[in-house]
Amino acid sequence: MTHPAPSHCPYCALQCAMTLTPMDAAGRTAPPVTVAGRDFPTNRGGLCKKGWTSAELLRAPSRLGAPLVRGADGAFHEASWGDALDLVAGSLRGIRSAHGADAVGVFGGGGLTNEKAYVLGKFARLALGTSRIDYNGRYCMSSAAAAGNRAFGIDRGLPFPLEDLDGASTILLLGTNVAETMPPFIGHLAGAQAAGGLVVVDPRRTATARLTDDGRGLHVQPAPGTDLALLLGLTHVVIAERLADADYVDARTTGFDAVRRSVASWWPERVQSVTGVPALTLRRLARRLASGEGTYILTGRGVEQHVDGTDTATAAINLALILGLPGRPGSGYGTLTGQGNGQGGREHGQKCDQLPGYRKIVDPDARAHVAGVWGVEPDAIPGPGVPAVELLQSLGRPGGVRALLVHGSNLVVSSPNVEAVREGIARLDLLVVCDFFLSETAALADVVLPVTQWAEEEGTMTNLEGRILRRRRAITPPGGVRDELWILSELARRLGSTATFDTDPELVFEELRLASEGGIADYSGIDYAMLDRGEAAYWPFPRGSAGTPRLFAERFAHADGLARLVAVSVREAARPRPAEGELTLVTGRLLEHYQSGAQTRRVPELDEAQPEALASMHPATADRLGIADGDDLELANGRGTVRCRARLTPDIRPDAVFLPFHYGDEQAANLLTSDAVDPISSMPEFKTNVVRVTRLVGAGALA
């Protein structure tokens, strides 16, 4: 191939458009394609550092080029594809025979194409016969999804095109640092900035918070873990000061009286005592949100990755509904999907409780529909499995998972309570990892299968707007790697499955269309031809329709068309509070890195800019602990220990310490995070955990 290929970035859910131009043979020492930004509504030709350097991954020196099998000597040895797949299939047959189908688990990822996510779910349920499948989106969007489903009857991150934000005069960003996680997004904030209406809620003074400087908005800096109290307080002010849109609430919602009672005790002065946010600021913000001009409320992982994350997201939705924002032209509520296909990845069968089209696996009609597409009886489809944390807690235990297949995830960096996950993996009879590189998880595997990367494959992705996009192949993959559709098809054949597993992405998408038809996430009216013509395709897109770029204009997705206002409350015991000498650990992202860093830490420019995890602390806190900038530190709690260096900055509250979660081994932030989960979404407590910080000296210091 020598012609340019229009495609999209392999990283976040903004899915910035880019053009990939293959290099000729003389350019073999350089990346095999050049990357150029392409004009598109989300990124308008812009890319971030990660996007501009993404081609370097395609021929990175550490890229895997052949299957690896761990030998009797404990080392990896290259194997042929036939031998590696025969070994995997034989081991799986033996484990299923000895322990049952649910002894085999599958762990997917929010970076897989729609086609791969769909086939992975089908493979787990038909070829393996297991219910034990979940994916890393459980760590990302599950609280927002649960809140959206119970409030609106549907879970689509942004129920409107991103361009709608351009006309806003007020945008409230809760727990998201878009200036670093998806930089081209900030172009859509310019209107709100010009109107002085960009409001950023974050305990750190992030790059996004600094966008409010010079009269462009307001940075609200609550104590970590108090977002729910803040939102209840804002709702209290809106109701008490009669700022609610009473006509909208009466006509389009149910449950207002219960919410009104639930926020009655959250007067601004009480909220101030809990959050540290001045009562005057709270009142000022509530009035701004209710000003009647274009207003949007957007949430991110900072308010969702908690054991009360669903309730916190629900409180944000309640506030938006009482203000009359969702479905109203020029206003709205949304949540910012993180992973590249975090939206599509949770719609078509990777989640333990779902079938394609966002159907519930316990719904007899849903099971019958999907079974008809798959050519099996409904009873052949297993029932619901268990969510990610519970699945990982069962590894190697009696009645638990004894073999695990991992696709598009780096479990021992991204999962909570990492040391417990490592111990679980050590108990397994078989770990198989599909990856581009020898990630921290792949390094523990029995078999590693090298797979194609984004510029070497065809498929579709669904971005944060619910817009389906085409991923196009620009170059031929290296000879030793294989596409996961082929891998799953070959394994299914070796396992004796009679189900069909196509290897052509377009044929898979055609099947996905049928399987999703009539579901919440209906893709039946979309095909590759229309996407290749550049037509916008927002789901739900039933056959014969024009799609749905904007949801909720006339009704919500519940049977009666009404949104649910759901009363929520602060649970004081939801998470431990710091004792004397302890700090609250806040985790998050850096501009240069993505997710577990398995890819970006292999790009020299990005790695050199951020080569190690640094613990960010307020100078006053550091002084109290006898810590200087650059000192070697130990952060510890009952789950684990992280060793890193100190970075002093006034941009964080004195009661907190910040760690990025992109690093592995002894710098993995998730060594310290809890695997306690939200009771509704099963989201772990990632964002606020208690740690002790100690300066290392002498022999204990870092090398």
C-alpha positions in Angstrom: 0.0 0.0 0.0 1.3 3.5 -0.8 -1.9 5.6 -0.7 -2.7 7.7 2.4 -5.3 6.2 4.7 -7.8 8.3 6.7 -8.0 6.9 10.2 -8.2 7.8 13.9 -5.8 8.0 16.8 -5.1 4.7 18.7 -5.5 6.4 22.1 -8.3 8.2 23.9 -12.0 8.3 23.2 -11.8 11.7 21.4 -10.6 9.5 18.5 -8.8 12.4 16.7 -8.9 12.1 13.0 -5.5 11.6 11.3 -4.1 10.7 7.9 -1.6 7.9 7.7 0.8 8.0 4.7 3.0 4.8 4.2 6.7 5.3 3.9 8.6 3.8 1.0 11.2 1.1 1.4 13.9 3.7 2.0 12.2 4.8 5.2 12.4 1.5 7.0 14.5 2.8 9.8 11.8 5.4 10.5 8.2 4.7 11.5 6.4 3.0 8.6 3.8 5.7 8.3 3.8 9.4 8.7 1.0 11.0 10.8 -0.9 14.2 9.9 -3.8 15.7 11.7 -7.0 15.6 9.7 -9.9 18.0 10.0 -12.7 16.5 11.9 -15.4 17.9 14.3 -13.7 16.6 17.5 -10.1 17.6 16.9 -10.2 20.1 14.0 -6.9 18.9 12.7 -5.1 18.9 16.0 -3.4 16.1 17.8 -1.7 15.7 21.2 1.9 14.5 21.8 0.6 10.9 22.0 -1.1 11.1 18.6 1.8 12.8 16.8 4.2 10.1 18.0 1.8 7.1 17.7 3.5 5.7 14.5 6.7 5.0 16.5 4.9 2.1 18.1 4.4 0.2 14.9 8.1 -0.8 14.5 9.3 -0.2 18.0 12.4 -2.4 18.8 10.5 -4.1 21.7 7.6 -5.1 19.6 6.8 -8.8 19.7 7.2 -10.7 16.5 6.4 -14.3 17.3 4.4 -16.3 19.8 6.2 -16.8 23.1 5.7 -19.9 25.2 7.2 -20.3 28.7 9.4 -23.4 28.9 10.2 -25.8 31.7 13.2 -23.6 32.4 10.9 -20.7 33.2 12.0 -18.6 30.2 10.1 -17.6 27.1 10.8 -19.4 23.9 9.5 -18.5 20.4 7.0 -20.9 19.0 5.1 -21.3 15.7 1.5 -20.1 15.6 0.3 -23.7 15.2 2.2 -25.0 18.2 1.2 -22.0 20.4 -2.5 -22.3 19.6 -2.5 -26.1 19.9 -0.9 -25.7 23.3 -3.5 -23.1 24.4 -6.5 -25.1 23.1 -5.2 -28.3 24.7 -4.8 -26.6 28.0 -8.2 -25.0 27.9 -9.9 -28.3 27.0 -8.2 -30.0 30.0 -9.1 -27.2 32.4 -12.7 -27.1 31.3 -12.9 -30.9 31.6 -11.5 -30.9 35.1 -13.1 -27.8 36.5 -16.0 -26.8 34.3 -16.4 -24.0 31.7 -16.5 -21.2 34.2 -12.9 -22.2 35.2 -11.9 -20.3 32.1 -12.0 -16.5 32.3 -11.7 -13.8 29.6 -10.6 -10.2 30.3 -11.1 -7.7 27.5 -10.3 -4.1 26.9 -11.8 -0.7 25.9 -9.2 -0.3 23.2 -10.4 -3.2 21.1 -12.4 -2.4 17.9 -16.1 -3.0 18.0 -15.6 -6.1 15.9 -13.0 -7.6 18.3 -15.1 -6.8 21.3 -18.1 -8.4 19.7 -16.2 -11.6 18.7 -14.5 -11.8 22.1 -17.9 -11.9 23.9 -19.2 -14.4 21.4 -16.1 -16.6 21.7 -16.2 -16.6 25.5 -19.9 -17.7 25.6 -20.0 -20.1 22.7 -16.5 -21.5 22.1 -15.5 -21.5 25.8 -19.0 -21.8 27.2 -18.0 -19.5 30.1 -19.9 -16.7 31.8 -16.6 -15.4 33.2 -15.9 -12.4 31.0 -15.5 -8.8 31.9 -13.1 -6.0 30.8 -11.1 -3.0 31.9 -13.9 -0.6 31.1 -15.2 -1.7 34.5 -12.4 0.5 35.9 -13.4 3.4 33.6 -17.0 4.0 32.8 -19.0 1.6 34.9 -20.2 4.2 37.5 -21.2 6.7 34.8 -22.9 3.9 32.9 -24.9 2.7 35.9 -26.0 6.2 36.7 -26.9 7.0 33.1 -28.9 3.8 32.8 -31.0 4.3 35.9 -31.6 8.1 35.2 -32.1 8.1 31.5 -32.6 4.5 30.5 -29.5 4.6 28.3 -25.8 4.9 28.6 -24.1 7.0 25.9 -21.2 9.2 27.2 -22.1 12.4 25.4 -25.7 12.4 24.3 -24.9 15.2 21.9 -22.1 16.1 19.4 -19.0 17.6 21.0 -19.4 20.6 18.7 -22.5 21.6 20.7 -20.2 22.7 23.5 -18.8 25.5 21.3 -21.9 27.6 21.9 -22.0 27.2 25.7 -21.6 30.0 28.1 -21.2 27.8 31.2 -19.5 24.4 31.3 -19.0 22.6 34.6 -16.2 20.0 34.4 -16.2 17.6 37.4 -13.2 15.3 37.9 -11.6 15.5 34.5 -8.3 17.0 33.3 -9.1 17.2 29.5 -6.2 19.6 28.9 -3.8 16.7 29.5 -5.9 13.6 28.8 -7.4 14.8 25.5 -5.9 18.2 24.6 -7.7 18.9 21.4 -10.9 18.9 23.5 -10.1 22.2 25.0 -10.9 24.0 21.7 -14.5 23.3 22.5 -14.3 25.2 25.8 -13.3 28.5 24.2 -16.9 29.9 24.2 -17.4 29.2 27.9 -14.0 30.7 28.7 -14.8 33.9 26.8 -18.0 34.2 28.8 -16.2 33.6 32.1 -18.1 30.4 32.6 -15.6 27.5 32.6 -15.9 25.9 36.0 -13.4 23.1 36.9 -13.9 21.0 40.0 -10.7 19.2 41.0 -8.6 18.9 44.2 -5.5 19.7 42.1 -4.8 22.8 40.1 -4.4 20.9 36.9 -3.7 22.2 33.4 -7.5 22.2 32.9 -8.0 24.2 36.1 -5.6 26.8 34.9 -7.8 27.3 31.9 -10.1 29.3 34.2 -7.4 31.9 35.0 -7.7 35.6 34.0 -11.5 35.8 34.5 -12.2 32.9 32.2 -14.0 30.9 34.9 -13.7 29.3 38.3 -11.6 26.6 39.9 -13.3 24.8 42.7 -10.9 22.8 44.9 -12.8 20.4 47.2 -11.2 18.0 49.6 -10.6 14.6 47.9 -13.6 12.3 48.0 -16.2 15.0 48.8 -17.7 15.6 45.3 -21.0 14.0 46.3 -21.4 16.4 49.2 -20.6 19.3 46.9 -23.2 18.2 44.3 -25.8 17.8 47.0 -25.0 21.3 48.2 -25.4 22.8 44.7 -28.7 21.0 44.3 -29.8 22.3 47.7 -29.1 25.9 46.6 -30.9 25.5 43.3 -34.0 24.3 45.0 -33.9 26.6 48.0 -33.4 29.7 45.8 -36.1 28.6 43.3 -33.6 28.3 40.5 -35.0 24.9 39.3 -36.7 24.6 36.0 -40.1 23.7 37.5 -41.9 23.2 34.2 -39.2 20.8 32.9 -39.1 18.9 36.2 -42.9 18.4 36.2 -43.1 17.5 32.5 -40.0 15.3 32.0 -38.9 13.8 35.3 -40.1 11.7 38.2 -38.7 11.5 41.8 -38.3 15.2 42.5 -39.8 15.2 46.0 -37.4 12.5 47.2 -34.4 14.4 45.9 -35.7 17.6 47.4 -35.9 15.9 50.8 -32.5 14.2 50.4 -30.6 17.5 49.9 -32.6 19.6 52.5 -29.8 19.2 55.1 -27.0 20.1 52.8 -27.0 23.9 53.3 -23.9 25.7 51.9 -22.3 26.2 55.3 -22.4 22.5 56.0 -21.0 21.7 52.6 -18.2 24.1 53.3 -17.3 22.3 56.5 -17.1 19.0 54.6 -15.6 20.0 51.3 -13.6 23.2 52.2 -15.4 25.0 49.4 -16.7 28.4 50.7 -20.5 28.7 51.0 -20.3 31.9 48.9 -18.6 30.1 46.1 -21.3 27.4 46.2 -24.1 29.9 45.9 -22.3 31.8 43.2 -21.8 28.6 41.2 -25.4 27.4 41.6 -26.7 30.7 40.3 -24.3 30.6 37.3 -25.5 27.2 36.4 -29.1 28.3 36.5 -28.5 31.5 34.6 -30.6 30.4 31.7 -27.8 30.5 29.2 -26.2 27.5 27.5 -25.1 25.3 30.3 -23.4 21.9 30.3 -22.4 19.6 33.2 -19.7 17.0 32.3 -18.2 14.4 34.6 -15.1 12.3 34.4 -13.3 9.6 36.3 -12.3 11.9 39.2 -15.8 11.8 40.6 -16.7 8.3 39.4 -13.8 6.0 40.4 -15.1 5.6 43.9 -17.1 3.2 46.0 -19.9 5.8 45.8 -19.1 6.7 42.2 -22.6 5.8 40.9 -24.3 7.9 43.5 -21.9 10.8 42.8 -22.6 10.6 39.0 -26.3 10.4 39.9 -26.1 13.5 41.9 -24.6 15.3 38.9 -27.4 14.0 36.7 -30.0 15.1 39.3 -28.5 18.6 39.3 -28.6 18.7 35.5 -32.2 17.5 35.4 -33.5 19.9 38.0 -31.9 22.7 36.0 -33.6 21.4 32.9 -30.5 20.8 30.9 -30.6 17.3 29.2 -32.3 17.3 25.8 -32.6 21.1 25.7 -31.0 22.8 22.7 -27.7 24.4 23.7 -27.5 22.7 27.1 -27.0 19.2 28.5 -25.3 16.6 30.6 -22.6 14.1 29.6 -19.7 12.0 30.8 -16.3 11.8 29.1 -15.4 8.3 28.0 -11.7 7.6 28.5 -10.5 4.7 26.5 -10.4 4.7 22.7 -13.4 2.4 22.3 -14.6 2.7 25.9 -18.1 3.4 24.5 -18.3 0.6 21.9 -16.4 -1.8 24.0 -19.2 -1.9 26.6 -22.0 -2.2 24.1 -21.4 -5.5 22.4 -20.7 -8.3 24.8 -17.5 -7.8 26.8 -19.3 -6.9 30.0 -20.3 -9.9 32.2 -24.0 -9.0 32.2 -24.5 -7.9 28.6 -25.1 -9.2 25.1 -24.6 -7.2 21.9 -26.6 -4.0 21.4 -26.4 -3.3 25.2 -28.9 -6.0 25.8 -29.3 -7.5 29.3 -28.1 -11.1 29.3 -30.9 -12.1 31.7 -33.6 -10.8 29.4 -35.2 -13.8 27.6 -36.1 -11.8 24.5 -32.6 -10.5 24.3 -31.1 -14.0 24.6 -33.5 -15.3 22.0 -32.6 -12.5 19.5 -28.8 -12.9 19.9 -29.1 -16.7 19.8 -31.0 -16.5 16.5 -28.2 -14.4 15.0 -25.6 -16.8 16.4 -27.5 -19.9 15.2 -27.7 -21.5 18.6 -30.5 -22.2 21.2 -30.8 -19.5 23.9 -29.9 -22.0 26.6 -26.5 -22.3 24.9 -25.6 -18.8 26.0 -24.4 -18.8 29.6 -26.0 -16.5 32.1 -24.4 -13.4 33.8 -20.8 -13.7 35.1 -19.1 -11.6 37.6 -17.5 -8.1 37.3 -13.8 -7.5 36.9 -12.6 -7.2 40.5 -14.6 -10.3 41.6 -13.3 -12.2 38.6 -9.7 -11.4 39.5 -10.2 -12.2 43.1 -11.3 -15.7 42.1 -8.1 -16.5 40.2 -6.7 -19.8 41.1 -9.1 -20.3 44.0 -11.5 -23.2 44.6 -14.5 -22.8 42.2 -12.8 -19.8 40.6 -11.0 -19.1 37.3 -8.0 -21.4 36.6 -7.2 -20.1 33.1 -7.3 -16.5 32.0 -7.2 -15.0 28.5 -6.3 -11.3 28.4 -7.0 -9.0 25.4 -6.1 -5.4 25.4 -5.4 -4.9 29.1 -2.4 -4.7 31.4 -3.9 -6.1 34.6 -1.0 -5.8 37.0 -0.7 -2.1 36.4 -4.3 -1.0 35.8 -6.2 -3.2 38.4 -6.7 -2.1 42.0 -4.8 -3.9 44.8 -2.1 -4.9 42.3 -0.2 -7.3 44.7 -3.4 -9.4 45.2 -3.8 -9.6 41.4 -0.2 -10.7 41.0 -0.8 -13.4 43.6 -3.9 -14.5 41.8 -2.1 -14.8 38.5 0.6 -16.9 40.1 -2.1 -19.4 41.2 -3.4 -19.9 37.6 -2.9 -23.0 35.6 -2.8 -20.9 32.4 -2.4 -17.3 31.5 -2.6 -16.3 27.8 -2.0 -12.6 26.9 -2.5 -11.0 23.5 -0.4 -7.9 23.2 2.0 -5.8 21.0 4.7 -5.7 23.7 5.9 -7.7 26.7 3.8 -5.7 29.1 4.0 -6.2 32.8 1.1 -8.7 32.5 2.4 -10.4 29.5 5.7 -10.9 31.3 3.8 -13.2 33.7 2.1 -15.2 31.0 2.5 -18.8 30.0 1.7 -17.9 26.4 2.0 -14.5 24.7 0.4 -14.0 21.3 1.6 -10.9 19.3 -1.2 -9.0 17.6 -1.7 -6.3 15.0 -1.8 -2.7 15.8 -4.2 0.1 14.9 -2.6 1.1 11.5 -2.4 -2.5 10.4 -6.1 -3.4 10.8 -9.6 -2.6 9.6 -12.5 -2.1 11.9 -14.7 0.5 13.7 -14.5 2.4 17.0 -17.2 4.3 18.8 -16.0 7.6 20.2 -17.1 9.6 23.3 -20.1 11.1 21.4 -21.5 7.7 20.4 -20.3 8.2 16.9 -19.1 5.2 15.0 -15.8 5.7 13.1 -13.8 3.7 10.6 -10.3 2.4 11.5 -8.4 1.7 8.2 -5.4 -0.4 7.4 -2.5 1.8 6.1 0.3 -0.8 6.2 0.8 -4.5 6.1 1.6 -5.9 9.6 4.8 -7.7 10.3 4.8 -11.4 9.3 4.9 -12.8 12.8 1.8 -11.1 14.2 -1.8 -12.0 13.8 -5.2 -10.2 14.1 -7.2 -11.2 17.1 -10.2 -12.1 14.9 -8.0 -14.8 13.3 -6.7 -15.9 16.7 -10.1 -16.4 18.1 -11.4 -18.1 15.0 -8.4 -20.6 15.1 -8.9 -21.3 18.8 -12.6 -21.8 18.4 -11.9 -24.3 15.6 -9.4 -26.2 17.8 -11.9 -26.2 20.7 -14.5 -27.9 18.4 -17.0 -25.0 18.3 -19.6 -25.2 15.7 -20.3 -21.4 15.8 -19.1 -19.2 13.0 -16.2 -16.9 13.7 -15.5 -14.7 10.7 -12.0 -13.2 10.3 -13.1 -10.4 7.9 -13.9 -7.3 10.0 -16.6 -6.1 7.6 -18.4 -9.5 7.8 -18.1 -9.4 11.6 -19.6 -5.9 11.6 -22.5 -7.1 9.4 -23.2 -9.8 12.0 -22.8 -7.2 14.8 -25.5 -5.0 13.1 -27.9 -7.9 13.2 -27.1 -8.8 16.8 -27.6 -5.2 17.9 -30.8 -4.6 16.0 -33.6 -3.6 18.3 -31.3 -3.1 21.2 -30.5 0.0 23.1 -27.2 0.4 21.1 -28.7 -0.4 17.7 -26.1 -0.3 14.9 -28.3 -2.0 12.3 -28.6 1.1 10.0 -24.8 1.5 9.7 -22.4 -0.2 7.3 -18.8 0.3 6.2 -19.9 1.9 2.9 -21.6 4.9 4.6 -18.7 5.2 7.1 -16.2 5.2 4.2 -18.2 8.0 2.6 -17.7 10.1 5.7 -21.3 10.1 6.8 -21.9 10.8 10.5 -23.3 7.8 12.4 -24.5 8.2 16.0 -26.2 5.3 17.7 -29.0 4.4 18.1 -29.1 4.0 14.4 -31.9 1.7 13.5 -32.2 0.4 10.0 -33.8 3.0 7.8 -33.1 5.9 10.2 -30.6 8.8 10.1 -29.2 8.0 13.5 -29.4 10.0 16.7 -26.8 12.7 17.2 -28.8 14.2 20.0 -30.7 12.2 22.5 -33.5 13.2 24.8 -35.0 16.0 22.7 -38.5 14.7 23.3 -38.3 11.7 25.7 -35.9 9.7 27.7 -35.3 6.0 27.1 -37.5 4.7 29.9 -40.8 3.2 28.9 -42.8 6.2 30.1 -40.3 8.7 28.5 -39.4 10.3 31.8 -36.0 10.7 33.4 -35.6 9.3 37.0 -34.4 11.7 39.7 -32.8 9.3 42.2 -32.2 10.4 45.8 -28.7 9.7 47.0 -26.8 10.3 50.2 -23.3 10.6 51.6 -22.1 7.4 53.3 -19.7 8.5 55.9 -18.1 5.0 56.1 -17.8 4.7 52.3 -14.0 5.1 52.5 -11.4 5.5 55.3 -10.4 9.0 56.2 -6.7 10.0 56.8 -5.6 9.8 60.4 -2.9 11.9 61.9 0.3 11.6 59.8 -1.6 10.2 56.8 -2.5 11.7 53.4 -5.2 11.0 50.8 -3.7 9.5 47.7 -5.2 10.9 44.4 -4.3 9.0 41.2 -4.6 10.3 37.6 -3.0 10.8 34.3 -0.2 12.7 32.6 -0.1 14.5 29.2 2.6 12.2 27.9 1.2 8.8 28.9 -1.9 6.7 28.4 -3.5 4.2 30.7 -1.0 1.6 32.0 1.8 3.2 29.9 2.4 -0.1 28.1 2.6 1.8 24.8 3.6 5.3 25.6 6.5 4.3 27.8 8.0 2.7 24.6 8.0 6.0 22.7 11.3 7.8 23.4 10.0 11.3 23.3 7.2 10.6 25.7 9.3 8.4 28.0 12.1 11.0 28.2 9.5 13.7 29.1 8.0 11.6 32.0 10.4 8.7 32.7 9.2 7.9 36.2 6.4 8.3 38.6 6.7 11.4 40.8 4.7 12.0 44.0 3.2 15.5 43.9 2.9 17.1 47.3 2.2 20.6 48.6 5.4 22.4 49.9 3.8 22.9 53.3 3.1 19.2 53.7 6.6 18.3 52.5 8.1 20.7 55.1 6.1 19.1 57.9 7.3 15.7 56.8 10.9 16.8 56.3 10.8 16.2 52.5 12.6 18.2 49.9 11.9 18.4 46.2 13.5 15.3 44.5 13.8 13.3 47.7 13.3 9.5 47.5 10.0 8.5 49.1 8.0 5.5 50.2 4.2 5.7 50.0 2.7 2.8 51.9 -0.5 1.3 53.3 -1.7 -2.1 54.2 -1.9 -3.2 50.6 1.5 -2.3 49.3 4.4 0.1 48.9 5.4 2.5 46.1 8.9 4.0 45.9 9.3 7.1 43.9 10.7 10.7 44.0 9.0 13.8 45.4 7.7 16.7 43.3 6.7 19.8 45.3 4.0 21.9 43.9 1.4 24.4 45.3 -1.1 23.0 42.8 -2.3 20.3 45.2 -4.1 20.5 48.5 -2.0 20.0 51.6 -4.0 17.0 52.6 -3.3 15.0 49.5 -0.5 13.4 47.5 -0.8 12.7 43.7 0.6 9.7 41.8 0.1 9.0 38.1 -1.0 5.5 37.3 1.0 4.9 34.1 4.0 3.0 35.7 4.7 -0.6 36.6 6.6 -2.7 39.1 7.4 -0.8 42.3 6.0 2.5 40.9 2.6 1.1 40.2 0.1 3.4 41.9 -2.4 0.7 42.1 -0.3 -1.2 44.6 -1.9 1.2 47.0 -5.5 1.4 45.8 -8.4 -0.6 47.3 -10.4 -3.3 45.6 -13.5 -2.4 47.5 -16.2 -1.6 44.9 -19.3 0.4 44.4 -22.3 -1.8 45.2 -24.1 -0.8 42.0 -21.4 -0.5 39.3 -18.6 -2.6 40.8 -16.2 0.3 40.2 -13.1 0.0 42.5 -12.0 2.8 44.8 -9.2 4.3 42.7 -9.1 7.9 43.6 -9.0 8.4 47.3 -6.9 5.9 49.4 -5.0 6.6 52.6 -1.2 6.4 52.6 1.7 7.3 54.8 4.6 9.1 53.1 8.1 8.6 54.4 11.4 10.0 53.2 13.9 7.3 52.3 17.5 7.7 53.4 20.7 5.7 53.1 20.5 2.1 51.9 16.7 2.4 51.5 16.9 5.2 48.9 16.3 4.7 45.3 19.2 3.9 43.1 
